[in-house]
């Protein structure tokens, strides 16, 4: 054994007394162990609470749904809705399958309250064209939240919507549940 390799093996046994470390030293690879580092002093930063909270607890478990929503061509349109309470979270991903030109597919992601006395609040989270979107929403209020899709292409498309979170499906909507 060369004197250099012998010293390397001794160093590895002293600093990193494990089998893989010895093998690495024999191969000429050196690792400095994190175990010899200084202790870390952590500064505790208070987490925001209320509407600004970064972590949320819910009384029931989350749900997951995958829905195929057909939309006819030539300006066919449809709104797919879910019901959420204020502060509820949904993570979503949707894609218009077999869409040739994404610029021919218009979408709005929005939410509204239940009207009282003929007046309600409406908020658009996104208005765009394109064949897919991915994101998350923390509902600003109790009400209906969802997607409006308009297919300006000539061909029928199917939107595959994947959702997971804390929401309820609005009954009697177009769409077929899918097992993936």
Buried (B, 14 or more C-beta within 10 A) or exposed (E): EEEEEEEBBEEBEEBBEEEEBBEBBBEEEEEEEEEEEEEEEEEEEEEEEEEEEEEEEEEEEBEEBBBBBBBEEEEBEBBBBBBBEEBBBBBBBBBBEEBEEBEBBBBBBBBBBEEEEEEEEEBEEEEEEBBBBEEEBBBBBBBBBBBBBBBBBEEEBBBBBBBBBBBEBBEEBEBEEEEE
